[in-house]
Amino acid sequence: MQAFLARSSMQEKTSSYRADIDGLRAIAVIAVVVSHAAPSAVTGGFIGVDVFFVISGYLITGNILADLSSGRFDLIAFYARRIRRLFPALLLVMAAAWVAGWLLLLPDDFEVLGRHLASSAAFVPNFMFWRDQAASDHDVKIDALLHLWSLGVEEQYYLVWPLIVLAVFGRWTRIARVTATLVLISFALNIVLTFDLTEAAFYLPFPRFWELLAGSALAFAGAYARETPARARLYIALSTEKASRSLNDAKAWVGLALIAVSIVVLTKQHMFPGFWVLLPVAGTALLIASGPGAAVNRLLSNRGLVAIGLISYPFYLWHWPLLSLAEYSWDSGLTTLSRLLIALLALPLAWLTYRYVERPIRYAAPDRRPTAATGALLLAMAAIFVLGILTYLNSGFGWRLPL
């Protein structure tokens, strides 16, 4: 397994690959999983999602800028790569959740799962969960697909952000103005909604986009420094690996401390996201900006963390349905230890998904017709959507259970 993960890490690498970012992904997913399994022990682990948002904005924008600079950016190809990246593991987990729901859930709860399945397949699960939580006292712990709200935010960002980049690419001052304006508007929405409509601030994309935009701004700044070094001295001095090692080390330690404080101090009783989300977002941005040579980032680049980072996406996808359906099935409730053990089951499932589902499709060779694979994934997602709609319209197929 170690040899395979080493090969996988090499395949992930490009000229701008950073192993420390995979290590940071590992910290983020571990924080989320442990907080879901032991919420009283790790109260603020939910901020791992915010770490993921910043990382996603940084990496996606970096890839877009690299393609634009070389003159080979293709919008359709970009969306096709996103489909091959996100859909294989997602389809498997959603199908497994539906099968488990068929076997375990009562009709009313299975009907809810059908609605959530359809909304997830339509890339709007965050809107559905916002509607559900704002309109009822439904117990979210039994929503096996609740965690897909964050994927919905990212998918919505991937849909609109490349179009904005295409519109502003070419003049750095225009890029800076547009990005800064969007960050300020999105952050202002976050603050206003957190105080008046907390569920909307948490689930809707508009008050969350500034977190991904923070990562995108880092990617823009890095590209600007590389292409116009004479005009980017301040950025080079403060925000890249070209800065002094001591300064980069300081930024990385502060960034790690901000994330650690968020995990330890924050609870669901805090007005979140609001101003509190600045802690993990700023911490992640500092870690990325400090460059791979910073001492903390060299620690994050160790093989164990990178291995978990490589499977962080399927690990995230699997852990919550396992916990949710187990909680549903045990009338007496689960102990913290049992919840942690159940969450750990997501690790081998994540590795198997990464090894046999995600990578073979994502890295399909040209002679394996990746465009056909993309079409097949879209058809499969459409089938999941129809399955969710049928489950909802048929009131959870109540006839499947004995009277």
Secondary structure as the mmCIF struct_conf table of DSSP 4:
data_model
#
loop_
_struct_conf.conf_type_id
_struct_conf.id
_struct_conf.beg_label_comp_id
_struct_conf.beg_label_asym_id
_struct_conf.beg_label_seq_id
_struct_conf.end_label_comp_id
_struct_conf.end_label_asym_id
_struct_conf.end_label_seq_id
HELX_RH_AL_P HELX_RH_AL_P1 GLN A 2 GLU A 12
TURN_TY1_P TURN_TY1_P1 SER A 15 SER A 16
HELX_RH_AL_P HELX_RH_AL_P2 ALA A 19 ALA A 37
BEND BEND1 ALA A 38 ALA A 38
TURN_TY1_P TURN_TY1_P2 PRO A 39 ALA A 41
BEND BEND2 VAL A 42 VAL A 42
TURN_TY1_P TURN_TY1_P3 THR A 43 GLY A 44
HELX_RH_3T_P HELX_RH_3T_P1 GLY A 45 ILE A 47
HELX_RH_AL_P HELX_RH_AL_P3 GLY A 48 SER A 70
TURN_TY1_P TURN_TY1_P4 GLY A 71 GLY A 71
HELX_RH_AL_P HELX_RH_AL_P4 LEU A 75 LEU A 104
HELX_RH_AL_P HELX_RH_AL_P5 PRO A 107 ALA A 121
TURN_TY1_P TURN_TY1_P5 ALA A 122 PHE A 123
HELX_RH_AL_P HELX_RH_AL_P6 PRO A 125 ALA A 135
HELX_RH_3T_P HELX_RH_3T_P2 VAL A 140 ILE A 142
TURN_TY1_P TURN_TY1_P6 ALA A 144 HIS A 147
HELX_RH_AL_P HELX_RH_AL_P7 LEU A 148 VAL A 168
TURN_TY1_P TURN_TY1_P7 PHE A 169 GLY A 170
HELX_RH_AL_P HELX_RH_AL_P8 TRP A 172 ASP A 196
HELX_RH_AL_P HELX_RH_AL_P9 THR A 198 TYR A 203
BEND BEND3 PRO A 205 PRO A 205
TURN_TY1_P TURN_TY1_P8 PHE A 206 ARG A 208
HELX_RH_AL_P HELX_RH_AL_P10 PHE A 209 GLU A 227
HELX_RH_3T_P HELX_RH_3T_P3 PRO A 229 ARG A 231
HELX_RH_AL_P HELX_RH_AL_P11 ARG A 233 SER A 239
BEND BEND4 THR A 240 THR A 240
TURN_TY1_P TURN_TY1_P9 GLU A 241 LYS A 242
BEND BEND5 ALA A 243 ALA A 243
HELX_RH_AL_P HELX_RH_AL_P12 ARG A 245 VAL A 265
TURN_TY1_P TURN_TY1_P10 LYS A 268 GLN A 269
BEND BEND6 HIS A 270 HIS A 270
TURN_TY1_P TURN_TY1_P11 PHE A 272 VAL A 277
HELX_RH_AL_P HELX_RH_AL_P13 LEU A 278 ALA A 289
TURN_TY1_P TURN_TY1_P12 SER A 290 SER A 290
TURN_TY1_P TURN_TY1_P13 PRO A 292 GLY A 293
BEND BEND7 ALA A 294 ALA A 294
HELX_RH_AL_P HELX_RH_AL_P14 ALA A 295 LEU A 300
TURN_TY1_P TURN_TY1_P14 SER A 301 SER A 301
BEND BEND8 ASN A 302 ASN A 302
HELX_RH_AL_P HELX_RH_AL_P15 ARG A 303 LEU A 310
TURN_TY1_P TURN_TY1_P15 ILE A 311 ILE A 311
HELX_RH_AL_P HELX_RH_AL_P16 SER A 312 SER A 329
TURN_TY1_P TURN_TY1_P16 ASP A 331 SER A 332
HELX_RH_AL_P HELX_RH_AL_P17 THR A 336 LEU A 344
TURN_TY1_P TURN_TY1_P17 LEU A 345 LEU A 345
HELX_RH_AL_P HELX_RH_AL_P18 ALA A 346 THR A 353
HELX_RH_PI_P HELX_RH_PI_P1 TYR A 354 GLU A 358
HELX_RH_AL_P HELX_RH_AL_P19 ARG A 359 ARG A 362
TURN_TY1_P TURN_TY1_P18 TYR A 363 TYR A 363
HELX_RH_3T_P HELX_RH_3T_P4 PRO A 366 ARG A 368
HELX_RH_AL_P HELX_RH_AL_P20 PRO A 370 LEU A 393
TURN_TY1_P TURN_TY1_P19 ASN A 394 PHE A 397
HELX_RH_3T_P HELX_RH_3T_P5 GLY A 398 ARG A 400
BEND BEND9 LEU A 401 LEU A 401
#
